[in-house]
């Protein structure tokens, strides 16, 4: 698992509007890169809406936000439009980005094991170095979790 002080893996992906994004595009800015399991599920919706609600404050502090999940561009488009998300969501359908960040792995739910996204958020500084890792994400209060860490 990546930790604070590690160089963030470079990534390339396409968002819900067909725009190609990469880590290099955020050079000189702080990037909140958050990995979530699935569009339109209760926890993922709560997390995205928490970040949406705190978006202005985070932007004022110099942060950019990018979400990543294995859902398609079309799914992301519907999710972002429905919840008025002001930030891009990368469609990591082949799990390349999630694998590079160690967020694709074995999960357990109700006694069943399966592969999926391990909900994690990375804050990456303007030089591409990971500043903070949130591996115990409070979906309903994720914006506050991040903001509190930078007060």
C-alpha positions in Angstrom: 0.0 0.0 0.0 1.2 3.5 -0.8 1.9 5.8 2.1 2.7 9.5 2.7 6.1 10.4 1.3 5.8 7.9 -1.7 5.9 9.2 -5.2 2.3 9.0 -6.6 2.0 6.6 -9.6 1.4 8.5 -12.8 -2.1 7.8 -14.3 -4.0 8.5 -17.5 -7.7 8.1 -17.8 -10.9 9.5 -19.4 -13.5 11.2 -17.4 -17.3 11.4 -17.8 -17.1 14.1 -20.4 -14.5 12.3 -22.6 -11.6 14.4 -21.3 -8.2 12.7 -20.8 -6.7 13.3 -17.4 -3.2 12.6 -16.1 -1.3 13.2 -12.9 0.9 15.6 -14.7 -2.0 17.9 -15.4 -2.1 18.7 -11.7 1.5 19.7 -11.3 1.8 22.6 -8.9 -1.6 21.8 -7.4 -2.8 19.6 -4.5 -4.9 16.7 -5.8 -7.5 14.8 -3.9 -7.6 11.5 -5.8 -10.3 9.3 -4.4 -11.1 5.7 -5.3 -14.7 4.5 -4.7 -16.4 1.2 -5.6 -19.5 2.1 -7.6 -21.6 4.9 -8.9 -25.1 5.4 -7.4 -24.6 3.2 -4.4 -25.4 4.7 -1.0 -21.9 5.0 0.4 -20.4 6.2 -2.8 -23.1 8.8 -3.3 -22.7 10.1 0.3 -18.9 10.4 -0.3 -19.2 12.2 -3.6 -21.9 14.6 -2.2 -19.8 15.3 0.8 -16.9 16.3 -1.5 -19.3 18.3 -3.7 -20.7 20.2 -0.7 -17.1 21.1 0.4 -15.8 21.7 -3.1 -15.7 25.5 -2.9 -13.8 25.4 0.4 -11.3 22.8 -0.9 -10.8 24.8 -4.2 -10.2 27.9 -2.1 -7.4 26.0 -0.3 -5.8 25.0 -3.6 -7.2 21.5 -4.0 -8.4 19.8 -7.1 -10.6 16.6 -6.8 -10.7 13.6 -9.1 -12.8 10.5 -8.4 -11.9 7.0 -9.8 -14.0 3.9 -10.1 -14.3 1.0 -12.5 -17.6 2.3 -13.8 -17.9 3.4 -17.5 -17.9 7.0 -18.8 -21.6 6.7 -19.4 -22.3 5.6 -15.8 -20.0 8.4 -14.5 -21.9 11.0 -16.7 -25.3 10.0 -15.2 -23.9 9.9 -11.7 -22.2 13.3 -12.0 -25.2 14.9 -13.6 -27.7 13.5 -11.1 -25.7 14.7 -8.1 -24.3 17.9 -9.7 -20.7 16.8 -9.1 -18.3 19.7 -10.1 -15.2 17.4 -10.5 -14.2 14.8 -12.9 -14.7 11.0 -12.4 -12.3 8.7 -14.3 -13.6 5.5 -15.8 -11.0 3.0 -14.7 -12.7 0.1 -16.4 -9.6 -2.0 -16.7 -8.6 -1.2 -13.1 -5.1 0.0 -14.2 -5.1 3.1 -12.0 -6.7 1.3 -9.0 -4.0 -1.5 -9.3 -1.2 1.1 -9.5 -2.5 2.7 -6.3 -3.2 -0.6 -4.5 -6.9 0.1 -4.3 -8.0 -3.0 -6.3 -7.9 -6.0 -4.0 -9.7 -8.7 -2.1 -12.7 -7.6 -0.1 -15.0 -9.4 2.3 -18.7 -8.8 2.7 -21.2 -11.0 4.6 -18.8 -13.9 4.5 -18.2 -13.7 0.8 -14.8 -12.8 -0.7 -14.5 -10.9 -4.0 -12.2 -8.5 -5.9 -13.2 -4.8 -5.7 -12.2 -1.2 -5.0 -10.9 -0.6 -1.5 -12.2 2.8 -0.7 -9.2 5.1 -0.3 -8.3 8.7 -0.8 -4.8 10.1 -1.6 -3.8 13.7 -1.2 -1.0 14.4 -3.7 1.1 17.5 -3.5 2.1 19.7 -6.5 5.3 17.7 -7.0 3.5 14.3 -7.3 4.3 13.1 -3.8 1.6 11.6 -1.6 1.0 13.8 1.4 -1.9 11.9 3.1 -3.7 8.6 2.7 -7.2 8.2 4.0 -7.9 4.4 4.2 -10.7 4.7 6.7 -13.1 7.0 4.8 -16.1 8.4 6.5 -18.4 8.5 3.5 -20.9 11.0 5.0 -18.2 13.3 6.3 -15.3 12.8 3.9 -14.9 16.5 3.1 -14.6 17.3 6.8 -12.1 14.5 7.2 -9.9 16.1 4.6 -10.5 19.7 5.7 -9.7 18.8 9.3 -6.4 17.2 8.3 -5.4 20.6 6.8 -6.5 23.0 9.5 
